[in-house]
């Protein structure tokens, strides 16, 4: 395989003929992300990487209160963080993950945030995870196509 990415299906709300240039650009972006995805997935099979992960009980994030205000004002419970240990450079990886030449199912999401001196703040969106647990999403890539400082240095 030559390492080129080819989108073989429809991207929601993006007509493949009318937006052919954008499809090609998204393919190029994914080409730059594939080596990063390979690294993430390879590290996941290496036991050294797993040792530095914090295990959090997802049910401890929620209480029985139905009040939105109570939820927003609840005390934050941070898990204990162990001492960082540098992964051993001699750890043997069982195998390296290489996604080149494989068909992948991806979620493409485009967003445009424009800040100006008149509108200099972005409060952020609601934190969420794309997809469902049964979809086994294993990596996320974000590509910022442009940014500019709008404040005085």
Backbone bond lengths (Angstrom), bond angles and torsions (degrees), N, CA, C in turn:
res aa  C-N    CA-C-N  psi(-1)  N-CA   C-N-CA  omega(-1)  CA-C   N-CA-C  phi
1 X - - - 1.452 - - 1.523 108.84 -
2 X 1.315 116.72 143.76 1.462 121.65 -177.71 1.526 112.70 -85.88
3 X 1.335 118.62 2.94 1.455 121.99 179.19 1.509 114.16 82.02
4 X 1.321 117.57 3.61 1.461 121.12 179.95 1.523 110.10 -80.85
5 X 1.322 115.78 143.96 1.461 122.24 177.84 1.514 108.48 -99.09
6 X 1.308 116.71 138.06 1.463 122.06 177.74 1.520 108.39 -130.51
7 X 1.324 116.22 120.91 1.463 120.80 175.84 1.517 107.50 -78.28
8 X 1.324 116.16 122.52 1.464 120.69 -175.52 1.519 113.14 -108.63
9 X 1.310 117.18 3.77 1.461 118.77 -179.44 1.526 109.77 -139.06
10 X 1.296 114.53 175.01 1.460 122.81 -177.99 1.523 110.14 -75.51
11 X 1.323 117.16 137.88 1.460 122.49 170.91 1.520 106.32 -97.30
12 X 1.327 116.34 126.61 1.466 120.32 -177.14 1.527 111.81 -49.46
13 X 1.321 115.08 132.28 1.466 123.86 176.63 1.532 113.65 63.90
14 X 1.323 117.35 22.02 1.458 120.57 179.55 1.530 108.57 -137.12
15 X 1.326 115.52 99.43 1.463 120.48 -176.08 1.525 109.84 -65.19
16 X 1.348 118.38 127.05 1.465 120.76 -174.31 1.525 114.99 -65.88
17 X 1.317 118.47 -28.58 1.465 119.91 179.67 1.520 110.77 -85.94
18 X 1.325 116.14 -47.80 1.467 120.12 -179.24 1.526 111.95 -66.15
19 X 1.321 117.47 -28.06 1.464 122.09 -178.00 1.530 111.89 -116.94
20 X 1.331 115.68 36.95 1.469 121.28 -177.10 1.529 111.57 -56.18
21 X 1.339 117.24 -42.58 1.464 120.67 -179.69 1.527 111.17 -62.54
22 X 1.325 116.34 -38.33 1.459 119.95 179.84 1.530 110.81 -69.56
23 X 1.329 117.22 -38.04 1.466 120.56 175.03 1.530 109.95 -58.51
24 X 1.331 116.52 -45.02 1.466 120.61 -179.61 1.526 111.04 -64.27
25 X 1.323 116.55 -38.26 1.455 120.53 178.12 1.532 110.85 -66.14
26 X 1.317 117.00 -41.49 1.468 120.74 177.76 1.528 110.09 -63.46
27 X 1.323 117.03 -37.56 1.470 120.22 175.67 1.531 110.51 -60.34
28 X 1.323 117.02 -43.96 1.466 121.17 179.34 1.527 110.97 -63.37
29 X 1.331 116.32 -39.96 1.465 120.20 178.64 1.525 109.85 -62.37
30 X 1.335 116.90 -44.70 1.461 119.59 179.49 1.524 111.64 -64.60
31 X 1.327 117.61 -32.13 1.467 119.89 176.13 1.525 110.70 -60.09
32 X 1.337 117.37 -36.95 1.464 120.14 178.80 1.521 111.63 -75.13
33 X 1.334 117.49 -25.20 1.463 120.77 -178.40 1.527 113.33 -83.67
34 X 1.322 117.87 -26.65 1.470 121.27 -175.32 1.535 112.46 -54.65
35 X 1.345 120.60 -46.59 1.474 118.45 178.17 1.531 112.56 -60.77
36 X 1.329 117.12 -34.21 1.465 119.90 178.05 1.522 110.72 -68.77
37 X 1.334 116.98 -42.11 1.463 120.62 176.51 1.527 110.03 -61.93
38 X 1.334 117.15 -41.52 1.464 120.75 177.71 1.528 110.63 -56.49
39 X 1.329 116.13 -44.71 1.470 121.22 -178.76 1.523 110.94 -64.38
40 X 1.330 117.12 -45.57 1.467 120.84 179.76 1.521 110.51 -59.82
41 X 1.320 116.90 -48.33 1.460 120.58 -177.10 1.523 111.70 -68.38
42 X 1.331 117.64 -36.44 1.463 120.30 176.45 1.522 109.98 -64.14
43 X 1.327 117.12 -42.49 1.465 120.54 178.98 1.523 112.13 -64.21
44 X 1.320 117.31 -30.75 1.465 119.71 -179.73 1.525 112.30 -65.98
45 X 1.326 118.15 -26.51 1.460 119.40 179.41 1.527 111.61 -90.69
46 X 1.320 116.98 -2.41 1.459 122.01 179.49 1.526 108.28 -95.15
47 X 1.323 118.30 120.41 1.468 122.11 -176.89 1.515 113.04 -60.63
48 X 1.331 118.93 -28.31 1.462 120.71 179.77 1.524 111.08 -60.39
49 X 1.313 117.12 -38.96 1.462 120.70 -178.14 1.517 110.58 -66.82
50 X 1.309 117.09 -40.24 1.461 121.00 -176.25 1.525 112.29 -64.96
51 X 1.333 118.71 -27.71 1.458 120.86 -176.68 1.522 112.46 -64.01
52 X 1.306 118.72 -26.38 1.458 121.32 -176.85 1.520 113.12 -92.76
53 X 1.305 117.57 8.52 1.455 120.21 -179.80 1.521 110.14 -87.30
54 X 1.329 116.00 146.13 1.457 122.24 177.59 1.518 107.74 -94.18
55 X 1.309 116.84 126.85 1.457 121.10 178.00 1.526 107.62 -92.20
56 X 1.307 116.31 122.57 1.458 121.97 -178.51 1.517 108.73 -120.30
57 X 1.318 115.74 135.53 1.460 120.55 175.34 1.524 107.58 -76.72
58 X 1.338 118.77 111.48 1.466 119.72 -175.96 1.523 112.86 -63.90
59 X 1.328 117.38 -24.02 1.459 119.60 -179.12 1.521 112.08 -77.20
60 X 1.335 117.82 -16.05 1.461 120.05 178.23 1.523 111.28 -74.62
61 X 1.325 117.18 -12.11 1.462 120.20 179.22 1.520 111.52 -75.20
62 X 1.298 116.74 -19.47 1.454 120.83 -174.18 1.522 109.30 -115.11
63 X 1.298 115.75 146.35 1.459 118.97 171.23 1.523 107.80 -119.53
64 X 1.295 115.84 -174.45 1.465 119.34 -176.34 1.519 112.86 -86.98
65 X 1.318 117.79 2.41 1.457 120.83 -178.63 1.527 110.18 -74.84
66 X 1.302 115.68 133.87 1.459 120.23 176.86 1.520 111.82 -93.61
67 X 1.317 116.65 -2.35 1.453 120.65 -176.74 1.525 110.58 -79.66
68 X 1.325 115.74 125.47 1.462 120.58 178.05 1.524 110.10 -62.60
69 X 1.339 117.11 -40.95 1.461 120.71 179.97 1.523 111.30 -64.58
70 X 1.324 116.64 -39.99 1.463 119.78 178.59 1.523 109.82 -63.47
71 X 1.320 116.81 -38.94 1.465 120.62 179.51 1.525 110.00 -64.41
72 X 1.327 117.04 -43.64 1.458 121.03 -178.71 1.513 113.66 -69.52
73 X 1.325 117.40 -24.28 1.462 121.71 -177.55 1.524 113.12 -104.79
74 X 1.322 117.00 8.85 1.457 120.13 -177.94 1.524 109.94 -68.40
75 X 1.339 117.46 152.10 1.470 118.70 174.87 1.522 109.75 -70.52
76 X 1.301 115.41 141.27 1.464 120.46 179.98 1.527 107.96 -83.61
77 X 1.320 116.21 129.48 1.466 121.28 178.90 1.525 107.98 -103.18
78 X 1.322 115.65 106.01 1.460 120.01 178.90 1.524 109.35 -90.11
79 X 1.321 117.29 135.80 1.466 119.07 178.73 1.523 110.65 -72.40
80 X 1.328 115.95 155.66 1.457 119.98 174.52 1.523 108.64 -66.55
81 X 1.311 114.66 138.08 1.459 120.02 -179.84 1.520 107.64 -110.78
82 X 1.307 116.01 122.72 1.459 120.39 178.41 1.511 111.16 -73.03
83 X 1.314 115.10 171.33 1.457 120.29 179.06 1.524 109.67 -69.29
84 X 1.323 115.92 135.65 1.465 120.49 -179.25 1.520 109.71 -68.72
85 X 1.314 115.20 135.63 1.454 120.85 174.26 1.519 107.78 -123.23
86 X 1.307 115.29 125.52 1.457 120.39 179.59 1.524 108.99 -64.16
87 X 1.341 117.12 129.30 1.465 118.74 177.52 1.523 110.77 -60.17
88 X 1.294 115.33 142.66 1.460 120.86 -179.46 1.522 110.03 -67.99
89 X 1.318 116.13 131.51 1.464 119.32 178.38 1.522 110.73 -75.46
90 X 1.335 116.23 -12.64 1.462 119.29 179.89 1.519 112.13 -94.00
91 X 1.341 116.75 0.85 1.466 117.60 -178.94 1.519 109.07 -63.49
92 X 1.301 114.87 134.03 1.466 118.48 -177.81 1.515 109.48 -90.15
93 X 1.267 115.30 127.22 1.453 120.21 177.01 1.521 107.94 -84.99
94 X 1.322 115.02 137.80 1.458 118.83 179.58 1.524 109.50 -63.15
95 X 1.309 116.26 -41.61 1.462 120.81 177.39 1.515 108.21 -164.84
96 X 1.302 116.10 157.50 1.456 120.98 175.23 1.518 108.49 -95.05
97 X 1.314 116.02 134.30 1.460 120.85 177.08 1.521 107.66 -80.61
98 X 1.304 116.92 133.55 1.461 122.22 176.91 1.525 107.83 -135.15
99 X 1.316 115.89 112.50 1.464 121.30 -176.59 1.520 113.16 -88.13
100 X 1.327 117.76 -5.59 1.466 119.45 -179.85 1.523 109.71 -60.35
101 X 1.321 116.04 135.15 1.455 121.17 178.15 1.518 114.40 81.43
102 X 1.324 117.57 2.12 1.461 120.96 -179.89 1.516 109.95 -105.60
103 X 1.315 116.33 151.64 1.462 120.64 175.44 1.520 108.16 -84.23
104 X 1.325 115.70 129.70 1.455 121.70 -178.89 1.515 109.55 -121.17
105 X 1.303 115.75 146.48 1.460 120.93 173.00 1.520 106.43 -101.41
106 X 1.323 116.45 122.13 1.457 120.46 -176.08 1.523 110.31 -129.15
107 X 1.312 114.81 158.30 1.463 122.02 172.72 1.521 106.03 -106.01
108 X 1.308 117.10 124.69 1.462 121.63 177.34 1.521 107.16 -105.58
109 X 1.304 115.59 125.42 1.462 120.61 -179.80 1.521 107.40 -133.65
110 X 1.316 116.41 124.40 1.458 121.51 179.08 1.520 108.62 -110.13
111 X 1.316 116.58 137.56 1.460 121.04 178.06 1.519 108.27 -141.20
112 X 1.299 115.84 148.80 1.455 121.72 179.48 1.520 107.84 -130.18
113 X 1.311 117.00 119.99 1.462 122.02 178.91 1.518 106.54 -120.95
114 X 1.303 116.92 118.05 1.463 121.56 -178.40 1.521 108.22 -113.21
115 X 1.327 115.57 119.03 1.457 121.45 175.54 1.519 108.17 -108.76
116 X 1.298 115.44 139.25 1.461 121.58 179.52 1.522 108.12 -131.61
117 X 1.336 118.31 167.65 1.462 118.84 174.96 1.532 112.03 -57.63
118 X 1.330 117.19 -30.77 1.464 119.94 177.61 1.528 112.10 -78.32
119 X 1.317 117.18 -26.36 1.462 122.52 -179.93 1.538 107.73 -132.24
120 X 1.369 117.35 73.17 1.461 120.17 -169.35 1.528 116.09 -87.48
121 X 1.322 118.34 2.35 1.465 118.88 -174.34 1.516 111.68 -122.75
122 X 1.316 113.83 143.94 1.462 121.05 172.60 1.523 106.61 -126.22
123 X 1.317 117.66 113.93 1.466 119.64 -175.58 1.525 113.36 -72.01
124 X 1.307 116.54 -7.91 1.461 119.48 -178.04 1.508 110.47 88.10
125 X 1.290 115.43 167.05 1.455 120.87 178.15 1.513 109.70 -100.15
126 X 1.293 115.92 -177.20 1.452 121.82 176.88 1.522 107.62 -80.79
127 X 1.328 116.96 129.32 1.452 120.17 179.76 1.518 108.70 -66.44
128 X 1.310 115.29 134.42 1.464 120.28 179.60 1.520 109.07 -157.81
129 X 1.297 115.06 168.45 1.459 121.70 176.83 1.511 107.11 -112.17
130 X 1.327 116.43 131.71 1.459 120.18 177.82 1.525 109.29 -71.06
131 X 1.316 115.73 146.17 1.460 120.60 174.01 1.516 113.30 75.73
132 X 1.314 114.20 -174.77 1.455 122.73 -178.60 1.530 108.90 -112.83
133 X 1.328 116.41 161.49 1.461 120.90 -177.95 1.527 112.00 -58.09
134 X 1.330 116.88 -37.20 1.465 119.69 -177.63 1.529 112.70 -72.28
135 X 1.340 118.01 -7.37 1.462 120.75 178.14 1.527 112.07 -85.00
136 X 1.319 116.96 -9.26 1.465 122.92 174.17 1.527 112.72 54.07
137 X 1.321 116.75 49.64 1.466 120.95 176.39 1.527 107.44 -70.43
138 X 1.319 116.26 125.96 1.458 119.86 -172.93 1.526 113.82 -115.89
139 X 1.308 118.52 -11.15 1.459 119.58 -178.86 1.522 109.44 -155.04
140 X 1.316 114.87 152.66 1.458 121.73 177.48 1.521 107.87 -129.38
141 X 1.314 116.63 136.46 1.455 120.96 175.72 1.518 109.12 -125.01
142 X 1.316 116.04 135.52 1.467 121.26 178.02 1.523 107.49 -121.38
143 X 1.312 116.22 132.13 1.457 121.74 179.45 1.524 107.99 -120.78
144 X 1.321 117.17 117.85 1.461 122.10 176.28 1.520 107.27 -94.83
145 X 1.309 116.78 112.22 1.457 119.76 -175.00 1.516 112.90 -82.18
146 X 1.336 117.45 -16.88 1.461 119.70 179.07 1.516 108.48 -163.22
147 X 1.328 116.29 141.62 1.455 120.20 168.71 1.513 107.99 -150.31
148 X 1.304 114.51 153.54 1.452 120.22 -177.80 1.519 108.70 -150.48
149 X 1.330 116.50 139.19 1.452 121.11 178.25 1.525 108.76 -77.11
150 X 1.326 116.78 123.01 1.469 120.04 -178.19 1.522 111.85 -103.49
151 X 1.348 116.70 1.69 1.458 119.67 179.72 1.524 109.43 -110.00
152 X 1.323 115.39 163.62 1.466 120.87 178.10 1.522 109.60 -66.93
153 X 1.320 116.83 142.99 1.477 120.97 178.18 1.506 110.21 -83.01
